[in-house]
Amino acid sequence: MIIEDRLRKLILKYVESEDLLDNLSEDSVIKDTLIIDSLDMIELIIDIETEFEIRIEDNEVERLSTLSDMKKLIHLKTKEGTT
């Protein structure tokens, strides 16, 4: 399963409707598009760390606002494009 599919599956836990997830593009701001709060974002980051077996530092979290940002960071930390 590719990174984006795995990410979308994780994000789905935090949205009220799958329709909102369908509206998420590469450059959409996740918190705004999906209407999730800061606590949910923190939990999502923890889920990402667990799913991809990576550690996301505090300064990196601040830069994770879009799906594209998340994919790039995961790619860099796992050094795999199809994880």
Summary of the structure (lengths in Angstrom):
residues: 83
radius of gyration: 11.7
end to end distance: 6.5
largest distance: 32.1
contacts: 219
relative contact order: 0.20
helix: 61%
strand: 2%
